[in-house]
Amino acid sequence: MSANRIRTLFVLAMMAFALPLRAQTATITGRVTDAKGNGIVAARIEAKSGLRNVASAVTDESGNYRLTVPQPGTYSIVARRPA
């Protein structure tokens, strides 16, 4: 084998091993509304895994939120009304 071919195979092998090492995250999105369907501004949203808080966000002017959690899984979502 030529040196270039060996180098190319080595780089491809290293890339294949590096892929599982990437951080895996997941995104949770939603909207907080009142009984009339109006978005609630500035509500605090938390994603919990067991008793541990893993992500938090504040709703925007339409009541939407976006949380980035450490990995795909099952989370409890808690919303607290704005102060």
N, C-alpha and C positions, 0 to 999 in steps of 0.2 A: 504494500500500500504506500501511496505517496504521503509525504509529510502534510500536505494540505488536506488530504482526505482524512487522515488521522486527527488533525486539528479540528476539522469540521465535526467529526463524530464525537470528539471529546466535548466540544461546545454544546452540541445537541443533547448529549447525555447529562451534562451539568444543568442545562435548562429543564430537562425532564425531572430531575431530582429536586430542583428548586421550586417547581410549581406547587407541591403540597405545603411548602413552608410559608406561602403567602398567607397573610391574615385573612380570615374569612369573617365577614360582617354581614349583617342583614339590616334591612330598613323596615320600620313600621310606620305607616302613615294613617291618618284619620282626621276626623273633624268632631269637635265638641259643639253641641247645639243645646239650646233651651227647648222647652216644651213646644214652642211655636216653630222650631226649625231654624231659628236665627243663630249664627255662629257666635260663640262666646270668646271674646278677645282676652288675651293675657292669662288664660287658665294654665296652671302648671301641670304638666303631664310627666309621669314617671313610669318607666318599665322596670319591673322587679322580677328577679329570679329567686324564688324562695323569699327570704327576708331581705335580700341584698338588692339595693337600687343599682341598676346597671346603665341606665341612660335617663336623661331628662330633657325637656324642651318646654317652650312656652308657645301657646297658640298665637297665630297671626291675626290680622284684622278680620279674617273670615272664619276664624275658629279652627283652622287647619294646623296640624302638627306633623313633624317628621322626626323620628327617633332612629339613631343608628346604634344597634345593639352588637355585642361582641361576636355573636354567632347565631345561625338559624336555630330556633328552638321554641319553647313555650314560655311565654312571659305573661305576667299580670300587669294590666295597665291601670294606673290610678290617675284620676283627674281631680285637681283641687281648684275651687273657684278663685278668681283673682281677688286680691285684697281691696 
